[in-house]
Amino acid sequence: MIRVDVVLPAERSYPVLVGPDASAHLPEVLPRRARRAAIVTQSGIGHTVDSGLEQEVFDIGDGEDAKSMATVEGLCRSFARWGLTRGDVVVGVGGGVVTDVAGFAAASYHRGVPVVHVATSLLAQIDAAIGGKTGVNLPEGKNLVGAFWQPSAVLCDTTALETLPEAEMRCGLGEMAKYHFLGGDDLDDLDLVARIARCVEIKAAVVADDELEVGRRAVLNYGHTLGHALETTGGYGLRHGEAVAIGLVYAAELGRALGRIDDERVAEHRRIVEGYGLPARVPGDAVDAELLDAMGRDKKAVDGLTFALDGPDGVEVVAGVQESLVEQVLACVR
């Protein structure tokens, strides 16, 4: 078992445990005052947990469609009928959809109930469950409504990955590819458990520096501006990790067009993405005008089209990128 601590301002911190059967440690990491546990999961997850407390299971729907305001409302109403209080705890058991929805519901219900995540997908283990960003989608875009609500602990149970469908693994591999360009130069040399823990370490360091994404934390969205646009405009036909992978290659091409990186660095992006067996080209049926519109609604966009881009000092946020250049570079990844 590998432990990584997410250290936050005001002497706050919480543990992330990575390894086989990590979920068995759930009773040890629950808030001491917790009396009951509301287990939020999906019927197809098939991963049961024992909190050691009185507990009730609350199922939500599958897929990105379940990441909605309606799901959060239904969940909170179920909490109310059960009598959930601030003296209880919400436990999200599942992948990124579950941790996003459970975290947002916990942040909203009674204006804040403690939450612990048991991450069972690669995407949740290296990204969605870590750092306290929660949220749901709107028809206009992905993750446009949410809250920052840090968990009390995260358990990354790598045993669950042994039965994870290939499509779900690809979802996480796109995020893992991202970490290669955020300080993860050593990822190629690690086994899976150590690689997951290393990704958590990288994210924890960024979150510690900028918990509420007022600055540096936005670099964790590397590859996501186009990635989210592809998901939204394509009706989520692309898996998240596949969309992010294409977004990484696009961001590299855009960085080169702006003179921030050279041909060799672009080739490195393609090598990493393709090495994970992920796509590197925009689907043929994607419409440029729709992608540009969706990218304009990205959460980072405060001054025109905004991207996290690689450069001589690493990945940083670049605002005010010309729309004509953004559209021109799209041709490079088709």
N, C-alpha and C positions, 0 to 999 in steps of 0.2 A: 504494500500500500504506500503510495506517494502522497504526501500532504503538501499543499500549497496554500499559504495564507494570503487572502486579499486584505491588504491593509489600507484603511480609509482615513480621511481627516478626523480630527477630534478623538483620536485613540480608539477608533472602531475597527474591528476586523472580524473575518469569519473564515473558517477552514473549507478547503475543497479537497476531498479525498478521492484519489484516482486509483482504481485497481479492481481485481476480480472480487465480486461479492461485496462491493463497497456499501450497498444498501443495507447490509446486516448491521452497520454502524448507526443506523437511523436513531435508535433510542438515545445514543450517546450525544448526538448533536442537536437534539430538540431543545428549544428554550426551556429553562428550568421550571418556569411557572406554567407551562402548557398543561392543560387538563385533558383536552381532547384533540384529535387530529382529523381534519377534513382532507381526505385523499382525493385529489383531482387527477383524473387519468382518462384514458380512452379504452374502449372495450377491446380493441385489438392489440393493446400493448402487451398483455400477458405477463406482466411483471408485478408480482404482489410484494407488499412490504408489511412489516409488523412494527408499528410505532411504539408498542408497549403501553399505549394509552387506549382509551375508548376511541374508536374511529369509525368513520362513515365514508363510503366511497361515492364520489360524484363523477359520473362519466360525461365527457363532452364529445362533440362530433369529431370526425376525422378530416384531415386536409386543411388547406388554407381557408376554405369556406368557414371553418370553425373559429378562425381568428376574427371574430366580429363583435360589435357592440351587443348584438342580440345574445351571443353566447355568454358574455360577461354578465349581462342582466339576468339571464336564466340561472347562472351559477350563483350570483349574489342572492337571488330570491330563494334558491334552495338552501343557501347558508342560513338565511333568515328563518325559514321554516324549521330548520334543524336546531336553531338557537345558538349559532356560532357567536362567540364573544372574543374580545381582545385578549382574554385569558386562554384562548385556544391557539391552534396553529394550522395553517394550510400547508399541505405537502403535495407538491406537483410531481407526479411520477410519469415520465414519458419523454418525448422529444421536444423540439423547439416550440411547436404549437402549444403543447401542454404548459411548458414553463412560461411562455409569454402570457397565455391566458390566465393561468393560476396566479402568476405574479401580479398581473394587473388587477385581477379580482381581489387579491389580498391587499393590494395598495388602496383599493377603493372602498371596500366593505368596512364600515365603521371608521372610515378614514385611516385604516391601517391595521392589519392583522399580521403577525409574524408568518414568514413563509420559509420552507426548506424545500430544495429541489433534489429529486432523485433522477438524474439524467440518464436515459436509457438509449439515446441515439448519439452518434458521433457529433452531429451538429450541436446538440444541446450540451454535450460534454466539453467541447472546445470553445463554444461561443454563446449560445442562447441562454444557458442557465447561469452564466458568469457575469457579474458586473452590475446587476440590478436594473437593466433596461427591460421594460415590459411594454406590451402594447398589442393592438389589433389593427386590422386593415379596414380601409374604407374603399368603396368602389373607385374612388379617385386615386388611390395609391396604397402602397404597403406600409404598415407600421406608422400610420399618420396620427393615431391616437394612443396615448399610453402614459406611463409614469416611471420615474426612477424609484425603485423600491428594492433595496438590497436584501438578499436572503440571509437567514441566520447561518446557513451552511449549504454546501452542495456536495452531493455524493455522485461521483461518476463511476457507475458500475459497468466495468468493461466486460463482464460476463454477458451482459445483455447484447453486446455487439456480435456475439457468436451466432445469434439467430436473426440478426438485423437484415432485412431484405437489401439486395444490392442497390436498389434505387435510393434507399435511405442512407446507405454508406456513401454514395456519390454526393448526396446532399451535404454531408459533413466534409468530404474531401475537398470540395470547393473552398470552404472556409480554411481548411488546413493549408491549402496551397497559398492562401493569402498571407499566412503567418511566415512563410519563407521570406517575404519581403518586408516584414516588420521586426526583423532581428532574429529570425529563426534560421540562421545559416547552418546550424548544426542538426536540423531536423532529419536530413537524409541519413544520418548516422545512428538514429535511435530506433528502438523497437516501438510497437504501437502504443503500449502503455506509457512509456517514457515520452513518446512524441506528443501524446495527449496532454501529459503533465507540463511539457515544455510550452505548448500552446497556451495553457492556462496561466503559466508564469508570465508569458508575454502580455496577455490581456490584463492580468492582475496589475502589472506594473503601469500600464497605460491608464487603467481605471483609478489607481491610487493617485496618479498625477492630475487627473481631470474627471472626477466622479460624475459630474452633471453635463458633460460634453459641451463645455463652453469654449474649448480650444482643442488641445491635442487629441482628445479621445475620438474625434471625428476620423482620425486615420484608420480606425478599426473598420471604417466603411470602405476601405480600399476595394475597388472592383464592384461596389454596390450601387453606384449611381446608374450605370447602364444595367447592371444585374437586376435591380428592382424594377426598372422600366421594362425590361424583357418579361419579367414575371407578370407585371400588371397588365401590359398590353396584350400578352399572349394568354390571358386567362389562366395563368399558373400551369400551363402545359409543360413548361420547363421546370425541373426541380431547382430548388434554391441554389444548391451548390453548382449545378451546371450553369445557371445564369451568372453567378458570381465569377466562375471560371472564365466565361466569355468576357465579363466585365473587367477582369484582370488584364487580359490580353489587350482589350480596347484601351484601358487606362495606360498601358505601356506604350501603345502606338500614339496616343494623344500626348503622353509625356515626351516622346521622341519628336513629334511635330512641333512642340513648344521649345525644343532644344534642351530639355531637362535631363534626358538620358540618351545613351547611344545605341547603336544597332545590337551590340553584344548583350546589353541589358534587356532589350526587347526579346532577343532570342532566348535569354534565360527564363523569361516569363512563359514563353511558349513551351520550353522544355519542362518546366515544373507542371504546368497545367496538363500537357499531353502525357506526362509521366504518370499522372494520377488517372489517366484514361478518361479525361474530361473534354468536352467540346471547346473549341477555340474560335468558332465562327458564329456570327449572328444568323439565326434561322432565315431562310429565304423568304418566308412570308411575313417577316417583321417589317412594319412600315416606318420609314425614317421620321415622318412628321409626328406620328404617334409616340415614338420613342423620345423625340425632342420635347414634346409636350410633357410627358411623364417625368423626364429628367429635370425639367424646370420646376416641378413640384417637389423635388427631393428636399428632405429636411435640412440639408446643409446649405441649400440655395438661399442666401440672404442678399447676394449681390450678383444677380445674373446666374448663368450656368456655373455650377461649382462642383469640383471633383477633388478627391484625394488622389494625388499623383506622386509617383516616385521622382527622385531627384538626387542631386549630389549630397544633400544632407538627409537623405531618406525620404519616406513618404510624408507629405504635408498637404494641407488643404489649399487649393488654388481657386480663387473666385474670379468671376468676370471673364470666363473663357468665351471667346467669340462663337456664336451659334454656327456661323459658316464653317469654322474649323471643326467643330464638333461633328457636323454633318459630313464634312469631307473625310474625316478619319473613320467614320462608320464604314466607308467603302473598303477600308483596309482589313476589316474583320468579317467580310462577307464571303 
